[in-house]
């Protein structure tokens, strides 16, 4: 039974990490997720898995029960994925934002069956594996190592293969059949093995027929967007794209968020002409995103245009645009580039008369990169003399809420740091035009002189751009003296957007703080302030928060290169595996004490300080060869080191804590659950509080002091 069981433990880790990634991707579409919502979903995943692990201590360690958990995991994974995809249709309409409390409770409910079983299974496997063994701590630590091998393989397999060729339901089929196959192998030597094998064989045939004869992804999408007619669905490494039709209107969605609808010429005219009329003789224009909606056609109305560089990250968007709206991309003057807009600006050798950014509010840290001081400086470097930069934010015709004032003020203040002149065209959407040259609000005369034909804005301009509205919006953004400038490593505009998002549902951060407080109470109840469990909690918290910072740093410096972020995640798993394997092997040959954990905890406390200095250094480098080395070598190495520090402490803690308690089930269930609960809190606070409000530098300082305090606590109480 030994080899099949070793395989089964690897399957635990493989299934867990792969299902986690797929759940998070589906949550982006199902809940329309930014970092706030993804942090909540990931936090719920880790919390539930930790609770499941703790409940595993009450199991009797029977192999039959382990096989049953494998069968149940195979059965529930499809309904769970399906439900998280269609839940929006029952609680909201496509494109509608969901309140944070609903995301929390619905994701908690949907994730519960799989996560509780998965966590329960880990502790159960540890009990079975260490049963009738002399060195139970060593055998239990081997389960952790095997689980980390599964995590590593799952992250690698998804990042380098599944994400490119399969949708979520096709990917999840691998988990189903691996768990069924594992259960089949383990059933051979059981007294009731024949019944288990018959059940598993039946389920394998059932799922094969279900997955091969039905397109569950399309069925889920049609339910999600009902009553609209789904014309196309495409999965890319960046998300899920859907084109729907309602009467004669086509609607384009990315991860359930509406990109644009056909026939909305008024919006297209506003996005383009407020920028272009400042320089009607512009020859070269850079458009970042949104071109297939019809904005390209508005730019082409200007007779002097020679070239438009249209940058769109996801090539699938262009493919759908050519399929359904080919007239918007047919001009020879338009050059389409599938690359991150920030990277294009950083590398571009061209000079432009106008740069137009057609992106949503800084609702995520990924999008916030296009609203920072550093980016505006990069844009200024590719503008011709008196060239213009145009972008937009949520606004209001005659009134802005406190949260909208903070958001608009931060961007205005940031733009003023770079450009001599900044004007705002007020409305439901506020348009910011920036330049070192002269800018004018006299759009009516400019439109008339240019002889550009428009359908809508020529009639709206007299009532829209009035002196009292201009005075109001300028007074609002200038009076917010306490609002900070938005920077790459201090993404305050994203924090202000989160406050704005919560205010739409009469919520604030109190809800999040209450959840965090409850988790802390649970932690203190489980650890009873004992040094080793508290250390494991802080390690889990710090590991997750620092992984957020590494991914954020990578995105800010080098763009949203999904494959490379997959490398970072895989590198983290590799570090955990290597260190946990090394420490587990050493457990048998030498004695360990709390002093050893104290040393690792001290090294972990130094990591955020060193990381912040490295990020600061490479953020000031623009040389292509050094950037390449950083992407290919430095970030994976940094992440592996973090994983190694995190992975080394757990098996040490198991060995030492078991020596005091002499109960392997209680030791594993407590320490593993505490580790995951700490990671849960790291996911909540890292995505919601630490990085958005404190920024990278202050977050690193906070993590340094937190780990130093625990280091001294271990030293004093060890």
N, C-alpha and C positions, 0 to 999 in steps of 0.2 A: 504493500500500500504506500510505501514511502515516496517513490517517484511520482505517482499520480497526485499525491497530496502536495508535494512540492510544486507541481504544475498548477494545482488548484489555488495555492496561495499567490502565485504570480498572477493568475487570472483575477484574483481579488483586486490587486493594484491596477492591472490593465483595465478592468471594467470600470473601476471607480474614476480614474483620471479621464478615460475616454468619454464616459457618460457625463462627467462634470463639464468637460469642454462643450459637448453637444447641448447639454442643458443651458449653458451660458449663451451659446449662439442662438438657440431657440428663444431664450428669454429676451435677447435683443429685439427679436421680431415680435414676440408675443406681448412684451411689456413696453416696447420701444425704449431700450435701455441706454442710458449714458453711464458714466462711472458710478454715479450715486446709486442707480437702480441695480447695476451689475454688482456693486459692492454689497448691496442688501441681499441679492440672490446668492452670491458666493458665500456671504456670511451665514445665511440660513443653511446652505449645504453643509458647511463645516460644523455649525452648531448641532444640526440633526445627526450628522455622522458621529460627532463626539458623544452625544446622548446615547446613540445606539451602541457605541463601544462600551460605555459605562453599564448599560443594561446587560451586556454580554457576560458580565461577571456572575449573573444569576443562572446562567445556563449550566448544564451538567457535563458539557464537553463530549457529547456523543456525535459520532460521525454521521449517523442518520440525520441529525438535526442540521449539520453542515450541508449535506446534500439537498435537504429541503430548502434551505436558504438560497442555494444556487438556482434551484428550479423556480422559486418565487421571484428572484431577481430577473430571470429570463422572461417570466410572464408579465411583470409589471412595468418593464422599461418602455415598451411601446405605448401603452395607455398614458404613461406619465409624459412622454415626449409629445404625444398627440394632444393631450389636454393643455399643456403649456403653450401650444401653438394656437389653439382655438379659443382660449379663455377670454381673450379680448372681445370676441364677438358677442359674448354674453354680458359683459360689464361695461363696454364702451364701443364706439364706432371706429372704423379704420382711420388712423391719423390723429385720434384724440389722445391727449396725454392722460396717464393714469396717476392718481394720487399715490404718494409713497406708502401710506398705510395699507392700501389695497394690494400693492405689489408685495409688501411684506407678508401679509396674511395669506394671499393666494399662492405665492411661491412656497411659503412654509407648508401649506396644506398639500400641494402637488408633489413637493420633494420628499415629504415625510416617509412614504412607504419604501422608496429605494434607499434613501440615506440611512434610515434607522436600521434597515436590514444589512446594509453594507458595513456600517460601524459594528453592529452586533457580530457579523461574520468574522471580522478581524480578531476580536477578543476570543471568539469561539475557536478559531484556528490556532491561536496561541495556546489555549488550554489543551487542545487535542495534540498539538505538536510536542508540547513539553510533558505530556502525560507519561508516567513511568520512566522518566529520564532523571538522572541524578542532578545534572546542571540545568535546572529549569530556566534560570535567567538567560543562560546562553541560548537555549533552544527557542525561547520566546523572542529574543533579539534577532534570531535568524528569520523568524516570521516577518519582522520589520524590514530586514534586508530584502527578503524575497518580494515583499509588498512594494518596496521602492524600485526593484527591478521591473515589476509590472507597471508602475507609474512611469518609469523611464521609457519603456517600450511603447506604452499607450500614447504618451506625449509625442514621441518621435514618429510613430506610425501615423498619427493624425496630421501632424504638422507637415510631413513630407509626402504623404500619399493620399489619405482619405479626403482631406480638405479640397484637393484639386479635382477629384474624380467622382465623388459620391455625395449625395444629399444626406440629411440627418438620419432618415429611416434606413437607408442603405448602410450607413456606417454603424447604426445601432444593431443591425442584424449580426454583425461580427460578435458583439457582446452576448447576444442571445445564444448563438451556437457554441461559443467558447464555454459558457457556463453550463449548457446542456451536455456538451462533450465531457467536461470535467466531472460533472455529476455521474455520467455514464461510466467513466473509468473507475471512480471511487465505489461504484455499486457492485463491482465484481465479487468482492469478498464478503459481502454482507449477507446475513441470513435472509433478509427480504430484498436482496439484490435484484431478483427477477422482476418483482413488481416495480421497483424504481426504474429499471431499464425499459420496461414496457411503457411506463408513463413518459419517460424522457424521449423515447422513440416516437411516441404519438405526438408529443409537443413539437419535436423537430420537424416532422412531416407537416403539421398544422402551420407552423411559422414559415416554412418554406413555401407552401401554397399561398399563404396570405401575402408574403412579401413579393413573390414572383408574379402573382396575378392581379395585384392592385397597386395603384400609385398613391400610397398614403400621403406623400408630400403634397401632391396636387389636391387630394381630397381635403386635407387640412387647410390648404390655402383657400380653396373655394368656400369652405365654411367660414373662415376668418374674414373674407371680404364680401360675403353675402350681404345684400342682393346684387352686387355688381358682378359683371361677367368677367372672369379671368381670361385674358388673352394670351398671356405669357408669364412664365416663372423661370427665373434663372438664379442659380446659386453660384456665387463667386467666393474667393477667399476673403472678401471684404463684407459679405453679407448676403441677404436674400432680396432679390429684385422682382417686383411684380408689376405687370401692366394690366389694368382693368378698364372696362368700358361701361359707361352708364349713359344710355341714349346715344348721343353723338360725341360725347366727351370722353377722351382718354385720360386716365389717371396713372401716373408713375409713382411707385412707392419703393423706398429702400428701407428694409427692416421695419416695415409697417408705417414708416413716416412718409407723408406725402412730399415727394420732390417737386412736382408741378402737375398742372392739368392743362390740357389743350384749350385754347380759346381765351386764356387769361392774358390778353394783350396789354391790358392796363398795367399789370405788374411788370411785364417785360419792358414796357416803355419807361416806367419809373426807374428801374434798375440801370438802364443804359443812358437815357437822355440827360438825366441830372449830371452825370459824369461827362458825357461827350460834348454837351453844349458849352462846357467851360473851355473846350478846345476843339471847335468844329472842323479844323483843318488837320486833325490827327491822322497820322499815316500808319502807325504801328500800335496795336492794342493787345494787351494780355488779359484774357478772361479766365479766371479760376473758377471752374465748375459752372453748371447751369446752362451750358450753351444749347443743348438739344431742345430746351423749352421754347426757343424762338428768340432769345436775346441776341444770337448771332445775326439774325436778319435785321434787327434794329441797328446794330453797329454798322452793317453793310450799307445802310441808307446814307452814310456820310461819304461824299464823293472822293475825298482824298485818301481813303483807306487803301493801303497797299497789302497789309498783312495782319491777320488776327491769329495769335497763338492761343489756342483753346486747350486748357489743361484740365483733364478729368482723371481722377485716380483709378476708377474701376473701368476696365475695358468693356465689361458687360453692359454698362450704361450706354456706351457708344454703339455697341451692337444692336441694342434694342432701339436706340434712336434712329439708326440707319434702316431698321426694319419697319418702324411705324411712322417716323417723321423724317424721312430722307431729305425732304426739301429744306430742312434746317441745316443740313451739313453738306450741301452740294457745291458751294462756292469754292473756286480754286484759291481764293485768298485766305481760306481757313485752313490752318494746320493743327491737327488734333494730336495731343501728346498724352499718353497714358502714364502719368507719373504723379507723385505727390506734389501739390502746388508749392509747398515750402521748399522742397528740393529743387524744383525748377527755378525758382527765384534765386536760390543760393548759387546754382551752377550757371545761370544764364549769362551769355555774353552779349545778348541783345539789349538795346535801349528802347524804351517804350514811351509813347506820348500819354498813354493812359493805362492804368491797371485797375481792373474791376473785379471785386471779390463777391461772388454770388454764393454765399454760404449761410447756414442758419446762425442763430445766436451762439455764443460760446458755451453750448449746452454740455459739451464734453471737453476733456483736456486735449483730446485730439484736435477738435475744432478751435479751441482757445489759442492754439499755436499761430493762428492767422490774425490774432488781435493783440499781439504783444509788442512791446517796445523793440525787441530785437528784430522781429519780422518787419515792422514798419521801416526800420533802418535799412534792412536788406532790400525792401521795395524801393526806397529812395535811391539806392545805389544803381538801380536799373532804369530809373526814370530820366528822360531828357529834361533839360532845363524847363522849368514851369510845367512839367508833367503832373498829372493828377492821379490820386489814389481814391477809389470809391468803395464804400462798404455800407452795410445797413444793420440796424438793430431793432428789436421790438420797441414800439413807442405808443403814442396816443395822440389823437387829434388836438385835444385841448388840456389833457391831464395825464401825468405820469405818476404811478405809485412810487412809494419810497424805494422799493426794490428796483424798479425800472430806472429811477433817478440814479441810484448807485451804479448800475450797469452802464448806462449811457455816459455818466460822468467819468467813470474809469477809462472808457475808450477815448472820450474827448481829451482827457488829461494826457493820456498816453500818446495820442496823435500830436498834440501840441508840443510834446517834447522833441518831436522829429521834424514837423513841418511848420513853416512860418504862419500859414493861414489854414484854418479849418472852418467850414460852414456846415450847418445842419439844416436839411430840408425836413420840416416836421410833418408828422402824420401818424397813421396807425403803424407804419414802419418809418423810422427815422433814418434818413440817408446822410452819411458823412462824406463830404468831399474835402480832400486835403491837398495842398500844394505849397511850394515855395513861391509860386507866382501869384498874381492877383486872381481873386475869385469873386463872382458876382451872383446876387440873387435875382437878377433881371432876366429870368428865363423866358418870359413872354417875348421880349424884344429879340433875344438871341435865337429863339425858335423861328420867329418870323424872318429874321435876316438870313438864317441858314437855309430856308425853304425846305426843311425836312418835314415830310408828311407823317402825321401821327393821327391815331383814331380817337384818343382819349385825353391825353394830358394837356393838349392845347386848350381844352375847355375847362379843365380843373385848376390850371395854374393860378388864375386871378383869385380864386377863393381859398386855395391851399397855402400858397406862399404869401402870407400877410405879415405886416410888421409886428402885430401883437403876438402872433404865434412864434415868430422868429425870436422876439424878445423873451417870450416865456421859456422856450427850450434852452436858449443860451443862459438865461438866469438860473435855470434849474441845474444845468451841468456845471456851471461855474461856482455855485454856492456850496457844493459838496466838498469842503476843504479836507475833510477827514478821509475821503476816498483815495485809495492808493493807485499808483501806476501799475498797469498789468505787465508782468514780465514772464519770460519763459519758465523760470524756476520759482516764481511767485504768482501763480495763476489766479489772481484775485477776481478777475472778471468771471471766471468759471464759478467761483464761490458766490459772487453776486447773482449769477444766473440761477444757481441752486436755490438761493433765497427767493428769487422771483418765481421760480417753478413751484416751490412749496406754498408761496402766498396765493397762487391761483386756486388752491384748495383750502385756504384758510388754515394752513399748517405752517409750522416753523421747525427749527431743529430740536424742539423739545421732544418730539416723538422719538427721534434718533437717540437723544441723550437718555431717555427713559429705557430704551432697549439696551443701551450700553451699560446703564446702571444695574439693570436686572442681570446681565451677563456677569458683571463684576461680583454681585451678591452670590450668584451661583458658583463662581470661581472660588471665592473666599470660603463658601460652605464646603466645597469639595476638598480644597487644599488645607483648610484649617491653619493657614499661614505657615505651613511647614516649608522649609527652605527648598527641598528638591521639587515638589509639585509647583511651587511658585516660580522656580527657575524654568521649568518646562513651559509654563504658561507664558512667561516673558519671551522665551525663545520662539514659541509659535507666533506670538504677536509681532515680534520684531522681524522674523523671517518674512511674514506676509507683507508687512508695511514696507520693508526694504525692497521686496520684489516689485511692489507697486512703483517705488521710486526709480528702480532700474529700468522698468518698462517705460515710465514717463520720460526719463532722461534719454532713452533711446529714441522715442518718438519725437521729442523736441529737437534733438540734434540731427537726426537722420531721416525723419519722416515715418509715415505709417507703412513700413515694409513688413507685411504680415508674416512672410516666411522667416524673416530674421527674428521677429519676436517669438516665433515658434522655437527658434534656436535657443533663445534665452530661457524659455520655460524648460526645454529639454536639458539645457546645461544645469539648471537648478536641480532637476531630478538626478542628473549624473553625479553632482556633488554630494547629494544626500546618500546615494547608493555607495559611492566609493568610501566615504568616511564611515558610514554605518557598518559596511563590510569590514573595513580595517579594524575598527574598534571592537566589533563582535568577535573577530578572530583573536584579538589580543586579550579579551576577557578571560579566556581559559588559561593563558600563560602567565598572567601577572595579576596582582591585586590592584584594586582601584578604590579610591576614596572620594569624598566630596571635594577634596582639594583639586582633583583632576577636572571636575565639572566647573569649579571656580575659575580655573585657568581658561577653559573654553569660553565661559561667560565673559571673562575680561576681554578676550580676543574679539568676541561678538560686539562688545561695547565700543571697541576701537574701529570696527568696520564702518559705521555710518560717517565717522569723521574723515576717514581715508576716502570713502566713496564721494563725499561732498567736495573734497579737494580735487579728486580726479575729474569729476563732472565739470567743476569750475575751470580746470585747465583745458580740457578738450573742447569746451564750449567756445573758447577763444581761438581755436585752430580752424583754418579754412583750407589748408593744403590737402589735396585730394588723396595722396598716398597715405597720409596719417589717418584721414577719415576712414579710408578703406580698412586699414589695420585695426582701427577701433571697432568697426562693425564686425569684422571677421574674427578678431582675436580677443580684443580687450573686454568687450561686454560679455561674451560667453565665459571668459576666465573669471571675471568679477562675480558673475552669477554662480558659477561652480564653486567658488570660494565661499560664498554665502551659504549655498546648499551644504557644503562640507561642514561648516560650523554648526549649522542647524542639525544635520544628520548625525554628528558625532555625539551629541549630548544625550539623545534619547536612550541608546543602548547602555550608556554609562549609568544613567539614572535608573534604568530597569535593574541592573546588576546591584547597585547600592541599595535601592529601596526594597528590593526583594529580600536582601540580606537582613533587613530590619523587620519585614512583615511576614516572610515565609509563606506567602500566598500569591502564586503567580497570577491567578485570575484577577485578584484585587489590584495587584501592582500594574498589570498591563491595562486593565480597564480604566483605572484612575489616570495614569500618566498619558495614555493615548488620548483619552477624552479631554484632558486638560490641555494637551498640545493642540488639538483641533479647536477647542473653545478659544484658546489664545489666538489661533489663526483667524477664527471667526471675527474676534474683536479687531484684529489687524485689518481685515477686509472692510469692516464697517467704518472704522475711524480713518484708515488710510485713504479711502476713496471719498469720504464725506467731510472729514474735519482736518486731519493733519496736512495733507498736500494742498487742498484748495485754500484753506484759511491761513496756515502757517508758511506754506511754501516748502521747497526742498531743503534749504539750509536749516531753517528752524526745526523742521521735522527730524533731520539728522541729529541736531543737538539734543532734541527731546529723547530720541532713542538711545543716544549715548548716555545721558544721565539715568535713564530708566535701567539700562543694563549695568551701569556702575553701581547703582543702589542695590540691585539684586546680587551683584558680585560681592559687595561688602556684607550683605545679609548672609550669603552662603559662607563667607569666611568667618563671620562671627558665630554663626549657629552650627557650622559644620563640625 
